[in-house]
């Protein structure tokens, strides 16, 4: 298993999970959202809701950055 740089498995308190926000439309996730899409662009994670993912499926599969959709 890998960790993000600066993360540590030792000491300190556990971070509280941050609610997911769609990078395209701003929709907020309530609880776990296994159907959302996660994209890593220029080293940053971007999450997209079901609707935005479906509407841009071809661009996602073509590995286009979200700026191109």
BAPAKOL-836894 format. One record per residue: x, y, z of N, C-alpha, C, CB in turn; residue in one letter; residue number from 1. Coordinates in nm, 2 decimals, padded with zeros to 4 digits, always signed. Each point is the difference from the previous one (the first is absolute). Glycine has a CB too. Layout:
<rs>
<r><n_px>X</n_px><n_py>Y</n_py><n_pz>Z</n_pz><ca_px>X</ca_px><ca_py>Y</ca_py><ca_pz>Z</ca_pz><c_px>X</c_px><c_py>Y</c_py><c_pz>Z</c_pz><cb_px>X</cb_px><cb_py>Y</cb_py><cb_pz>Z</cb_pz><residu>A</residu><num>NUM</num></r>
...
</rs>
This chain:
<rs>
<r><n_px>+00.08</n_px><n_py>-00.12</n_py><n_pz>+00.00</n_pz><ca_px>-00.08</ca_px><ca_py>+00.12</ca_py><ca_pz>+00.00</ca_pz><c_px>+00.09</c_px><c_py>+00.12</c_py><c_pz>+00.00</c_pz><cb_px>-00.19</cb_px><cb_py>-00.12</cb_py><cb_pz>+00.12</cb_pz><residu>X</residu><num>1</num></r>
<r><n_px>+00.15</n_px><n_py>+00.23</n_py><n_pz>-00.19</n_pz><ca_px>+00.08</ca_px><ca_py>+00.12</ca_py><ca_pz>-00.01</ca_pz><c_px>-00.07</c_px><c_py>+00.11</c_py><c_pz>+00.08</c_pz><cb_px>+00.09</cb_px><cb_py>-00.07</cb_py><cb_pz>-00.22</cb_pz><residu>X</residu><num>2</num></r>
<r><n_px>-00.01</n_px><n_py>+00.17</n_py><n_pz>+00.26</n_pz><ca_px>-00.05</ca_px><ca_py>+00.11</ca_py><ca_pz>+00.07</ca_pz><c_px>+00.04</c_px><c_py>+00.13</c_py><c_pz>-00.07</c_pz><cb_px>+00.02</cb_px><cb_py>-00.12</cb_py><cb_pz>+00.22</cb_pz><residu>X</residu><num>3</num></r>
<r><n_px>-00.10</n_px><n_py>+00.22</n_py><n_pz>-00.20</n_pz><ca_px>+00.03</ca_px><ca_py>+00.13</ca_py><ca_pz>-00.06</ca_pz><c_px>+00.12</c_px><c_py>+00.05</c_py><c_pz>+00.07</c_pz><cb_px>-00.24</cb_px><cb_py>+00.05</cb_py><cb_pz>-00.06</cb_pz><residu>X</residu><num>4</num></r>
<r><n_px>+00.32</n_px><n_py>+00.03</n_py><n_pz>-00.02</n_pz><ca_px>+00.12</ca_px><ca_py>+00.06</ca_py><ca_pz>+00.07</ca_pz><c_px>-00.04</c_px><c_py>+00.08</c_py><c_pz>+00.12</c_pz><cb_px>+00.12</cb_px><cb_py>+00.00</cb_py><cb_pz>-00.23</cb_pz><residu>X</residu><num>5</num></r>
<r><n_px>-00.05</n_px><n_py>-00.01</n_py><n_pz>+00.33</n_pz><ca_px>-00.03</ca_px><ca_py>+00.07</ca_py><ca_pz>+00.13</ca_pz><c_px>-00.09</c_px><c_py>-00.07</c_py><c_pz>+00.09</c_pz><cb_px>+00.03</cb_px><cb_py>+00.20</cb_py><cb_pz>-00.13</cb_pz><residu>X</residu><num>6</num></r>
<r><n_px>-00.10</n_px><n_py>-00.31</n_py><n_pz>+00.08</n_pz><ca_px>-00.08</ca_px><ca_py>-00.08</ca_py><ca_pz>+00.08</ca_pz><c_px>+00.08</c_px><c_py>-00.09</c_py><c_pz>+00.08</c_pz><cb_px>-00.19</cb_px><cb_py>+00.01</cb_py><cb_pz>-00.16</cb_pz><residu>X</residu><num>7</num></r>
<r><n_px>+00.14</n_px><n_py>-00.05</n_py><n_pz>+00.28</n_pz><ca_px>+00.08</ca_px><ca_py>-00.10</ca_py><ca_pz>+00.08</ca_pz><c_px>-00.10</c_px><c_py>-00.09</c_py><c_pz>+00.06</c_pz><cb_px>+00.18</cb_px><cb_py>+00.17</cb_py><cb_pz>+00.05</cb_pz><residu>X</residu><num>8</num></r>
<r><n_px>-00.14</n_px><n_py>-00.30</n_py><n_pz>-00.03</n_pz><ca_px>-00.08</ca_px><ca_py>-00.09</ca_py><ca_pz>+00.06</ca_pz><c_px>+00.02</c_px><c_py>-00.01</c_py><c_pz>+00.15</c_pz><cb_px>+00.00</cb_px><cb_py>-00.13</cb_py><cb_pz>-00.21</cb_pz><residu>X</residu><num>9</num></r>
<r><n_px>+00.09</n_px><n_py>+00.22</n_py><n_pz>+00.26</n_pz><ca_px>+00.04</ca_px><ca_py>-00.01</ca_py><ca_pz>+00.14</ca_pz><c_px>-00.03</c_px><c_py>+00.13</c_py><c_pz>+00.07</c_pz><cb_px>+00.18</cb_px><cb_py>-00.16</cb_py><cb_pz>-00.06</cb_pz><residu>X</residu><num>10</num></r>
<r><n_px>-00.23</n_px><n_py>+00.15</n_py><n_pz>+00.18</n_pz><ca_px>-00.03</ca_px><ca_py>+00.12</ca_py><ca_pz>+00.08</ca_pz><c_px>-00.10</c_px><c_py>+00.09</c_py><c_pz>-00.05</c_pz><cb_px>+00.23</cb_px><cb_py>-00.02</cb_py><cb_pz>+00.07</cb_pz><residu>X</residu><num>11</num></r>
<r><n_px>-00.27</n_px><n_py>+00.12</n_py><n_pz>+00.01</n_pz><ca_px>-00.10</ca_px><ca_py>+00.10</ca_py><ca_pz>-00.04</ca_pz><c_px>-00.14</c_px><c_py>-00.06</c_py><c_pz>+00.00</c_pz><cb_px>+00.18</cb_px><cb_py>+00.12</cb_py><cb_pz>-00.13</cb_pz><residu>X</residu><num>12</num></r>
<r><n_px>-00.27</n_px><n_py>-00.03</n_py><n_pz>+00.12</n_pz><ca_px>-00.14</ca_px><ca_py>-00.05</ca_py><ca_pz>-00.01</ca_pz><c_px>-00.04</c_px><c_py>-00.02</c_py><c_pz>-00.14</c_pz><cb_px>-00.06</cb_px><cb_py>+00.13</cb_py><cb_pz>+00.21</cb_pz><residu>X</residu><num>13</num></r>
<r><n_px>-00.04</n_px><n_py>-00.21</n_py><n_pz>-00.23</n_pz><ca_px>-00.04</ca_px><ca_py>-00.04</ca_py><ca_pz>-00.14</ca_pz><c_px>-00.08</c_px><c_py>+00.12</c_py><c_pz>-00.05</c_pz><cb_px>-00.01</cb_px><cb_py>-00.24</cb_py><cb_pz>+00.06</cb_pz><residu>X</residu><num>14</num></r>
<r><n_px>+00.03</n_px><n_py>+00.27</n_py><n_pz>-00.19</n_pz><ca_px>-00.07</ca_px><ca_py>+00.11</ca_py><ca_pz>-00.07</ca_pz><c_px>-00.15</c_px><c_py>-00.04</c_py><c_pz>-00.01</c_pz><cb_px>+00.21</cb_px><cb_py>+00.07</cb_py><cb_pz>-00.12</cb_pz><residu>X</residu><num>15</num></r>
<r><n_px>-00.29</n_px><n_py>+00.03</n_py><n_pz>+00.13</n_pz><ca_px>-00.15</ca_px><ca_py>-00.02</ca_py><ca_pz>-00.03</ca_pz><c_px>-00.02</c_px><c_py>+00.00</c_py><c_pz>-00.15</c_pz><cb_px>-00.07</cb_px><cb_py>+00.10</cb_py><cb_pz>+00.22</cb_pz><residu>X</residu><num>16</num></r>
<r><n_px>-00.01</n_px><n_py>-00.20</n_py><n_pz>-00.27</n_pz><ca_px>-00.02</ca_px><ca_py>+00.01</ca_py><ca_pz>-00.15</ca_pz><c_px>-00.07</c_px><c_py>+00.12</c_py><c_pz>-00.04</c_pz><cb_px>-00.01</cb_px><cb_py>-00.25</cb_py><cb_pz>+00.00</cb_pz><residu>X</residu><num>17</num></r>
<r><n_px>+00.06</n_px><n_py>+00.31</n_py><n_pz>-00.11</n_pz><ca_px>-00.06</ca_px><ca_py>+00.12</ca_py><ca_pz>-00.05</ca_pz><c_px>-00.12</c_px><c_py>-00.04</c_py><c_pz>-00.10</c_pz><cb_px>+00.22</cb_px><cb_py>+00.13</cb_py><cb_pz>+00.02</cb_pz><residu>X</residu><num>18</num></r>
<r><n_px>-00.33</n_px><n_py>-00.05</n_py><n_pz>-00.01</n_pz><ca_px>-00.11</ca_px><ca_py>-00.03</ca_py><ca_pz>-00.10</ca_pz><c_px>+00.05</c_px><c_py>+00.02</c_py><c_pz>-00.14</c_pz><cb_px>-00.17</cb_px><cb_py>+00.06</cb_py><cb_pz>+00.18</cb_pz><residu>X</residu><num>19</num></r>
<r><n_px>+00.12</n_px><n_py>-00.14</n_py><n_pz>-00.27</n_pz><ca_px>+00.04</ca_px><ca_py>+00.01</ca_py><ca_pz>-00.14</ca_pz><c_px>-00.09</c_px><c_py>+00.11</c_py><c_pz>-00.06</c_pz><cb_px>+00.07</cb_px><cb_py>-00.24</cb_py><cb_pz>-00.02</cb_pz><residu>X</residu><num>20</num></r>
<r><n_px>+00.00</n_px><n_py>+00.32</n_py><n_pz>-00.07</n_pz><ca_px>-00.07</ca_px><ca_py>+00.11</ca_py><ca_pz>-00.07</ca_pz><c_px>+00.04</c_px><c_py>-00.02</c_py><c_pz>-00.15</c_pz><cb_px>+00.00</cb_px><cb_py>+00.16</cb_py><cb_pz>+00.20</cb_pz><residu>X</residu><num>21</num></r>
<r><n_px>-00.10</n_px><n_py>-00.16</n_py><n_pz>-00.29</n_pz><ca_px>+00.02</ca_px><ca_py>-00.02</ca_py><ca_pz>-00.14</ca_pz><c_px>+00.08</c_px><c_py>+00.12</c_py><c_pz>-00.05</c_pz><cb_px>-00.21</cb_px><cb_py>-00.14</cb_py><cb_pz>-00.03</cb_pz><residu>X</residu><num>22</num></r>
<r><n_px>+00.32</n_px><n_py>+00.11</n_py><n_pz>-00.04</n_pz><ca_px>+00.09</ca_px><ca_py>+00.10</ca_py><ca_pz>-00.05</ca_pz><c_px>-00.07</c_px><c_py>+00.08</c_py><c_pz>-00.12</c_pz><cb_px>+00.20</cb_px><cb_py>-00.13</cb_py><cb_pz>+00.07</cb_pz><residu>X</residu><num>23</num></r>
<r><n_px>-00.30</n_px><n_py>+00.07</n_py><n_pz>-00.13</n_pz><ca_px>-00.07</ca_px><ca_py>+00.06</ca_py><ca_pz>-00.11</ca_pz><c_px>-00.12</c_px><c_py>+00.08</c_py><c_pz>+00.03</c_pz><cb_px>+00.09</cb_px><cb_py>-00.19</cb_py><cb_pz>-00.13</cb_pz><residu>X</residu><num>24</num></r>
<r><n_px>-00.18</n_px><n_py>+00.13</n_py><n_pz>+00.21</n_pz><ca_px>-00.13</ca_px><ca_py>+00.07</ca_py><ca_pz>+00.03</ca_pz><c_px>-00.01</c_px><c_py>+00.05</c_py><c_pz>+00.14</c_pz><cb_px>-00.11</cb_px><cb_py>-00.14</cb_py><cb_pz>-00.18</cb_pz><residu>X</residu><num>25</num></r>
<r><n_px>+00.20</n_px><n_py>+00.09</n_py><n_pz>+00.27</n_pz><ca_px>-00.01</ca_px><ca_py>+00.04</ca_py><ca_pz>+00.14</ca_pz><c_px>-00.09</c_px><c_py>-00.08</c_py><c_pz>+00.09</c_pz><cb_px>+00.05</cb_px><cb_py>+00.22</cb_py><cb_pz>-00.09</cb_pz><residu>X</residu><num>26</num></r>
<r><n_px>-00.11</n_px><n_py>-00.33</n_py><n_pz>+00.04</n_pz><ca_px>-00.09</ca_px><ca_py>-00.08</ca_py><ca_pz>+00.08</ca_pz><c_px>+00.08</c_px><c_py>-00.06</c_py><c_pz>+00.11</c_pz><cb_px>-00.14</cb_px><cb_py>-00.06</cb_py><cb_pz>-00.20</cb_pz><residu>X</residu><num>27</num></r>
<r><n_px>+00.08</n_px><n_py>+00.05</n_py><n_pz>+00.32</n_pz><ca_px>+00.06</ca_px><ca_py>-00.05</ca_py><ca_pz>+00.12</ca_pz><c_px>-00.05</c_px><c_py>-00.15</c_py><c_pz>+00.02</c_pz><cb_px>+00.02</cb_px><cb_py>+00.23</cb_py><cb_pz>+00.10</cb_pz><residu>X</residu><num>28</num></r>
<r><n_px>+00.07</n_px><n_py>-00.31</n_py><n_pz>-00.06</n_pz><ca_px>-00.03</ca_px><ca_py>-00.14</ca_py><ca_pz>+00.03</ca_pz><c_px>-00.04</c_px><c_py>-00.01</c_py><c_pz>+00.14</c_pz><cb_px>+00.16</cb_px><cb_py>-00.09</cb_py><cb_pz>-00.18</cb_pz><residu>X</residu><num>29</num></r>
<r><n_px>-00.26</n_px><n_py>+00.01</n_py><n_pz>+00.21</n_pz><ca_px>-00.04</ca_px><ca_py>-00.04</ca_py><ca_pz>+00.13</ca_pz><c_px>+00.04</c_px><c_py>-00.14</c_py><c_pz>+00.03</c_pz><cb_px>-00.19</cb_px><cb_py>+00.17</cb_py><cb_pz>+00.00</cb_pz><residu>X</residu><num>30</num></r>
<r><n_px>+00.29</n_px><n_py>-00.19</n_py><n_pz>+00.08</n_pz><ca_px>+00.05</ca_px><ca_py>-00.13</ca_py><ca_pz>+00.03</ca_pz><c_px>+00.08</c_px><c_py>-00.06</c_py><c_pz>-00.11</c_pz><cb_px>-00.20</cb_px><cb_py>-00.04</cb_py><cb_pz>+00.14</cb_pz><residu>X</residu><num>31</num></r>
<r><n_px>+00.23</n_px><n_py>-00.09</n_py><n_pz>-00.13</n_pz><ca_px>+00.09</ca_px><ca_py>-00.06</ca_py><ca_pz>-00.10</ca_pz><c_px>-00.07</c_px><c_py>+00.00</c_py><c_pz>-00.14</c_pz><cb_px>+00.10</cb_px><cb_py>-00.15</cb_py><cb_pz>+00.18</cb_pz><residu>X</residu><num>32</num></r>
<r><n_px>-00.03</n_px><n_py>+00.18</n_py><n_pz>-00.28</n_pz><ca_px>-00.05</ca_px><ca_py>+00.01</ca_py><ca_pz>-00.14</ca_pz><c_px>+00.09</c_px><c_py>-00.09</c_py><c_pz>-00.09</c_pz><cb_px>-00.10</cb_px><cb_py>+00.23</cb_py><cb_pz>+00.04</cb_pz><residu>X</residu><num>33</num></r>
<r><n_px>+00.07</n_px><n_py>-00.36</n_py><n_pz>-00.04</n_pz><ca_px>+00.09</ca_px><ca_py>-00.09</ca_py><ca_pz>-00.08</ca_pz><c_px>-00.02</c_px><c_py>+00.01</c_py><c_pz>-00.15</c_pz><cb_px>-00.01</cb_px><cb_py>-00.16</cb_py><cb_pz>+00.19</cb_pz><residu>X</residu><num>34</num></r>
<r><n_px>-00.09</n_px><n_py>+00.24</n_py><n_pz>-00.23</n_pz><ca_px>-00.03</ca_px><ca_py>+00.01</ca_py><ca_pz>-00.15</ca_pz><c_px>+00.06</c_px><c_py>+00.13</c_py><c_pz>-00.05</c_pz><cb_px>-00.21</cb_px><cb_py>-00.13</cb_py><cb_pz>+00.03</cb_pz><residu>X</residu><num>35</num></r>
<r><n_px>+00.27</n_px><n_py>+00.21</n_py><n_pz>+00.05</n_pz><ca_px>+00.06</ca_px><ca_py>+00.13</ca_py><ca_pz>-00.04</ca_pz><c_px>+00.13</c_px><c_py>-00.04</c_py><c_pz>-00.07</c_pz><cb_px>-00.10</cb_px><cb_py>+00.14</cb_py><cb_pz>+00.18</cb_pz><residu>X</residu><num>36</num></r>
<r><n_px>+00.15</n_px><n_py>-00.05</n_py><n_pz>-00.27</n_pz><ca_px>+00.13</ca_px><ca_py>-00.02</ca_py><ca_pz>-00.07</ca_pz><c_px>+00.10</c_px><c_py>+00.08</c_py><c_pz>+00.06</c_pz><cb_px>-00.12</cb_px><cb_py>-00.05</cb_py><cb_pz>-00.21</cb_pz><residu>X</residu><num>37</num></r>
<r><n_px>+00.24</n_px><n_py>-00.01</n_py><n_pz>+00.22</n_pz><ca_px>+00.12</ca_px><ca_py>+00.08</ca_py><ca_pz>+00.05</ca_pz><c_px>+00.10</c_px><c_py>+00.01</c_py><c_pz>-00.11</c_pz><cb_px>-00.04</cb_px><cb_py>-00.08</cb_py><cb_pz>+00.24</cb_pz><residu>X</residu><num>38</num></r>
<r><n_px>+00.09</n_px><n_py>+00.20</n_py><n_pz>-00.27</n_pz><ca_px>+00.09</ca_px><ca_py>+00.02</ca_py><ca_pz>-00.10</ca_pz><c_px>+00.12</c_px><c_py>+00.07</c_py><c_pz>+00.06</c_pz><cb_px>-00.18</cb_px><cb_py>+00.02</cb_py><cb_pz>-00.18</cb_pz><residu>X</residu><num>39</num></r>
<r><n_px>+00.30</n_px><n_py>-00.06</n_py><n_pz>+00.14</n_pz><ca_px>+00.13</ca_px><ca_py>+00.07</ca_py><ca_pz>+00.05</ca_pz><c_px>+00.05</c_px><c_py>+00.07</c_py><c_pz>-00.12</c_pz><cb_px>+00.05</cb_px><cb_py>-00.18</cb_py><cb_pz>+00.17</cb_pz><residu>X</residu><num>40</num></r>
<r><n_px>-00.05</n_px><n_py>+00.32</n_py><n_pz>-00.15</n_pz><ca_px>+00.05</ca_px><ca_py>+00.09</ca_py><ca_pz>-00.11</ca_pz><c_px>+00.11</c_px><c_py>+00.09</c_py><c_pz>+00.06</c_pz><cb_px>-00.23</cb_px><cb_py>-00.01</cb_py><cb_pz>-00.12</cb_pz><residu>X</residu><num>41</num></r>
<r><n_px>+00.34</n_px><n_py>+00.00</n_py><n_pz>+00.06</n_pz><ca_px>+00.12</ca_px><ca_py>+00.08</ca_py><ca_pz>+00.04</ca_pz><c_px>+00.02</c_px><c_py>-00.02</c_py><c_pz>+00.15</c_pz><cb_px>-00.05</cb_px><cb_py>+00.17</cb_py><cb_pz>-00.17</cb_pz><residu>X</residu><num>42</num></r>
<r><n_px>+00.04</n_px><n_py>-00.30</n_py><n_pz>+00.22</n_pz><ca_px>+00.03</ca_px><ca_py>-00.03</ca_py><ca_pz>+00.14</ca_pz><c_px>-00.11</c_px><c_py>+00.03</c_py><c_pz>+00.10</c_pz><cb_px>+00.23</cb_px><cb_py>+00.03</cb_py><cb_pz>-00.06</cb_pz><residu>X</residu><num>43</num></r>
<r><n_px>-00.34</n_px><n_py>+00.03</n_py><n_pz>+00.01</n_pz><ca_px>-00.11</ca_px><ca_py>+00.03</ca_py><ca_pz>+00.09</ca_pz><c_px>-00.12</c_px><c_py>-00.09</c_py><c_pz>-00.03</c_pz><cb_px>+00.08</cb_px><cb_py>+00.24</cb_py><cb_pz>+00.02</cb_pz><residu>X</residu><num>44</num></r>
<r><n_px>-00.15</n_px><n_py>-00.28</n_py><n_pz>+00.09</n_pz><ca_px>-00.12</ca_px><ca_py>-00.08</ca_py><ca_pz>-00.02</ca_pz><c_px>-00.12</c_px><c_py>+00.08</c_py><c_pz>-00.02</c_pz><cb_px>+00.10</cb_px><cb_py>-00.18</cb_py><cb_pz>+00.14</cb_pz><residu>X</residu><num>45</num></r>
<r><n_px>-00.18</n_px><n_py>+00.14</n_py><n_pz>-00.24</n_pz><ca_px>-00.13</ca_px><ca_py>+00.07</ca_py><ca_pz>-00.03</ca_pz><c_px>-00.11</c_px><c_py>-00.11</c_py><c_pz>+00.01</c_pz><cb_px>+00.11</cb_px><cb_py>+00.19</cb_py><cb_pz>-00.14</cb_pz><residu>X</residu><num>46</num></r>
<r><n_px>-00.22</n_px><n_py>-00.16</n_py><n_pz>+00.20</n_pz><ca_px>-00.11</ca_px><ca_py>-00.09</ca_py><ca_pz>+00.01</ca_pz><c_px>-00.12</c_px><c_py>+00.05</c_py><c_pz>-00.08</c_pz><cb_px>+00.08</cb_px><cb_py>-00.07</cb_py><cb_pz>+00.23</cb_pz><residu>X</residu><num>47</num></r>
<r><n_px>-00.15</n_px><n_py>-00.02</n_py><n_pz>-00.30</n_pz><ca_px>-00.11</ca_px><ca_py>+00.04</ca_py><ca_pz>-00.09</ca_pz><c_px>-00.12</c_px><c_py>-00.09</c_py><c_pz>+00.04</c_pz><cb_px>+00.15</cb_px><cb_py>+00.07</cb_py><cb_pz>-00.19</cb_pz><residu>X</residu><num>48</num></r>
<r><n_px>-00.27</n_px><n_py>+00.00</n_py><n_pz>+00.20</n_pz><ca_px>-00.12</ca_px><ca_py>-00.07</ca_py><ca_pz>+00.04</ca_pz><c_px>-00.05</c_px><c_py>-00.09</c_py><c_pz>-00.11</c_pz><cb_px>-00.06</cb_px><cb_py>+00.19</cb_py><cb_pz>+00.14</cb_pz><residu>X</residu><num>49</num></r>
<r><n_px>-00.04</n_px><n_py>-00.28</n_py><n_pz>-00.12</n_pz><ca_px>-00.05</ca_px><ca_py>-00.09</ca_py><ca_pz>-00.10</ca_pz><c_px>-00.04</c_px><c_py>+00.07</c_py><c_pz>-00.12</c_pz><cb_px>-00.08</cb_px><cb_py>-00.15</cb_py><cb_pz>+00.18</cb_pz><residu>X</residu><num>50</num></r>
<r><n_px>+00.00</n_px><n_py>+00.26</n_py><n_pz>-00.17</n_pz><ca_px>-00.05</ca_px><ca_py>+00.07</ca_py><ca_pz>-00.11</ca_pz><c_px>+00.11</c_px><c_py>+00.06</c_py><c_pz>-00.09</c_pz><cb_px>-00.20</cb_px><cb_py>+00.05</cb_py><cb_pz>+00.13</cb_pz><residu>X</residu><num>51</num></r>
<r><n_px>+00.30</n_px><n_py>+00.02</n_py><n_pz>-00.07</n_pz><ca_px>+00.11</ca_px><ca_py>+00.05</ca_py><ca_pz>-00.08</ca_pz><c_px>+00.08</c_px><c_py>-00.11</c_py><c_pz>-00.06</c_pz><cb_px>+00.00</cb_px><cb_py>+00.20</cb_py><cb_pz>+00.15</cb_pz><residu>X</residu><num>52</num></r>
<r><n_px>+00.02</n_px><n_py>-00.31</n_py><n_pz>-00.08</n_pz><ca_px>+00.08</ca_px><ca_py>-00.11</ca_py><ca_pz>-00.06</ca_pz><c_px>-00.07</c_px><c_py>-00.06</c_py><c_pz>-00.12</c_pz><cb_px>+00.09</cb_px><cb_py>-00.05</cb_py><cb_pz>+00.23</cb_pz><residu>X</residu><num>53</num></r>
<r><n_px>-00.22</n_px><n_py>+00.03</n_py><n_pz>-00.22</n_pz><ca_px>-00.08</ca_px><ca_py>-00.05</ca_py><ca_pz>-00.11</ca_pz><c_px>+00.00</c_px><c_py>+00.09</c_py><c_pz>-00.12</c_pz><cb_px>-00.14</cb_px><cb_py>-00.12</cb_py><cb_pz>+00.16</cb_pz><residu>X</residu><num>54</num></r>
<r><n_px>+00.13</n_px><n_py>+00.25</n_py><n_pz>-00.14</n_pz><ca_px>-00.01</ca_px><ca_py>+00.10</ca_py><ca_pz>-00.11</ca_pz><c_px>+00.14</c_px><c_py>+00.01</c_py><c_pz>-00.07</c_pz><cb_px>-00.18</cb_px><cb_py>+00.12</cb_py><cb_pz>+00.13</cb_pz><residu>X</residu><num>55</num></r>
<r><n_px>+00.29</n_px><n_py>-00.15</n_py><n_pz>-00.06</n_pz><ca_px>+00.13</ca_px><ca_py>+00.01</ca_py><ca_pz>-00.06</ca_pz><c_px>+00.08</c_px><c_py>-00.13</c_py><c_pz>-00.01</c_pz><cb_px>+00.00</cb_px><cb_py>+00.23</cb_py><cb_pz>+00.09</cb_pz><residu>X</residu><num>56</num></r>
<r><n_px>-00.08</n_px><n_py>-00.34</n_py><n_pz>-00.10</n_pz><ca_px>+00.07</ca_px><ca_py>-00.13</ca_py><ca_pz>+00.00</ca_pz><c_px>+00.10</c_px><c_py>-00.01</c_py><c_pz>-00.11</c_pz><cb_px>-00.21</cb_px><cb_py>-00.09</cb_py><cb_pz>+00.09</cb_pz><residu>X</residu><num>57</num></r>
<r><n_px>+00.18</n_px><n_py>+00.13</n_py><n_pz>-00.21</n_pz><ca_px>+00.10</ca_px><ca_py>-00.01</ca_py><ca_pz>-00.11</ca_pz><c_px>+00.13</c_px><c_py>+00.07</c_py><c_pz>+00.02</c_pz><cb_px>-00.20</cb_px><cb_py>-00.03</cb_py><cb_pz>-00.16</cb_pz><residu>X</residu><num>58</num></r>
<r><n_px>+00.18</n_px><n_py>+00.15</n_py><n_pz>+00.22</n_pz><ca_px>+00.12</ca_px><ca_py>+00.08</ca_py><ca_pz>+00.03</ca_pz><c_px>+00.08</c_px><c_py>-00.06</c_py><c_pz>+00.11</c_pz><cb_px>-00.12</cb_px><cb_py>+00.21</cb_py><cb_pz>-00.07</cb_pz><residu>X</residu><num>59</num></r>
<r><n_px>+00.06</n_px><n_py>-00.27</n_py><n_pz>+00.17</n_pz><ca_px>+00.07</ca_px><ca_py>-00.07</ca_py><ca_pz>+00.11</ca_pz><c_px>+00.07</c_px><c_py>-00.12</c_py><c_pz>-00.06</c_pz><cb_px>-00.17</cb_px><cb_py>+00.08</cb_py><cb_pz>+00.17</cb_pz><residu>X</residu><num>60</num></r>
<r><n_px>+00.10</n_px><n_py>-00.16</n_py><n_pz>-00.25</n_pz><ca_px>+00.07</ca_px><ca_py>-00.12</ca_py><ca_pz>-00.05</ca_pz><c_px>+00.11</c_px><c_py>+00.04</c_py><c_pz>-00.10</c_pz><cb_px>-00.22</cb_px><cb_py>-00.12</cb_py><cb_pz>+00.02</cb_pz><residu>X</residu><num>61</num></r>
<r><n_px>+00.21</n_px><n_py>+00.24</n_py><n_pz>-00.08</n_pz><ca_px>+00.11</ca_px><ca_py>+00.04</ca_py><ca_pz>-00.09</ca_pz><c_px>+00.11</c_px><c_py>+00.07</c_py><c_pz>+00.08</c_pz><cb_px>-00.17</cb_px><cb_py>+00.03</cb_py><cb_pz>-00.18</cb_pz><residu>X</residu><num>62</num></r>
<r><n_px>+00.16</n_px><n_py>-00.03</n_py><n_pz>+00.31</n_pz><ca_px>+00.10</ca_px><ca_py>+00.06</ca_py><ca_pz>+00.09</ca_pz><c_px>+00.03</c_px><c_py>+00.15</c_py><c_pz>-00.02</c_pz><cb_px>+00.10</cb_px><cb_py>-00.23</cb_py><cb_pz>+00.00</cb_pz><residu>X</residu><num>63</num></r>
<r><n_px>-00.21</n_px><n_py>+00.30</n_py><n_pz>-00.04</n_pz><ca_px>+00.01</ca_px><ca_py>+00.14</ca_py><ca_pz>-00.02</ca_pz><c_px>-00.01</c_px><c_py>+00.07</c_py><c_pz>+00.14</c_pz><cb_px>-00.09</cb_px><cb_py>-00.01</cb_py><cb_pz>-00.23</cb_pz><residu>X</residu><num>64</num></r>
<r><n_px>+00.17</n_px><n_py>+00.11</n_py><n_pz>+00.26</n_pz><ca_px>-00.01</ca_px><ca_py>+00.07</ca_py><ca_pz>+00.12</ca_pz><c_px>-00.14</c_px><c_py>+00.07</c_py><c_pz>+00.01</c_pz><cb_px>+00.25</cb_px><cb_py>+00.04</cb_py><cb_pz>+00.01</cb_pz><residu>X</residu><num>65</num></r>
<r><n_px>-00.31</n_px><n_py>-00.02</n_py><n_pz>+00.10</n_pz><ca_px>-00.13</ca_px><ca_py>+00.05</ca_py><ca_pz>+00.02</ca_pz><c_px>-00.01</c_px><c_py>+00.14</c_py><c_pz>-00.06</c_pz><cb_px>-00.03</cb_px><cb_py>-00.13</cb_py><cb_pz>+00.20</cb_pz><residu>X</residu><num>66</num></r>
<r><n_px>+00.14</n_px><n_py>+00.20</n_py><n_pz>-00.22</n_pz><ca_px>-00.01</ca_px><ca_py>+00.14</ca_py><ca_pz>-00.06</ca_pz><c_px>-00.04</c_px><c_py>-00.01</c_py><c_pz>-00.14</c_pz><cb_px>+00.18</cb_px><cb_py>+00.07</cb_py><cb_pz>+00.15</cb_pz><residu>X</residu><num>67</num></r>
<r><n_px>-00.17</n_px><n_py>-00.19</n_py><n_pz>-00.22</n_pz><ca_px>-00.04</ca_px><ca_py>-00.01</ca_py><ca_pz>-00.14</ca_pz><c_px>-00.14</c_px><c_py>-00.04</c_py><c_pz>-00.01</c_pz><cb_px>+00.23</cb_px><cb_py>-00.07</cb_py><cb_pz>-00.05</cb_pz><residu>X</residu><num>68</num></r>
<r><n_px>-00.30</n_px><n_py>+00.03</n_py><n_pz>+00.15</n_pz><ca_px>-00.14</ca_px><ca_py>-00.04</ca_py><ca_pz>-00.01</ca_pz><c_px>-00.08</c_px><c_py>+00.13</c_py><c_pz>+00.00</c_pz><cb_px>+00.03</cb_px><cb_py>-00.23</cb_py><cb_pz>+00.11</cb_pz><residu>X</residu><num>69</num></r>
</rs>
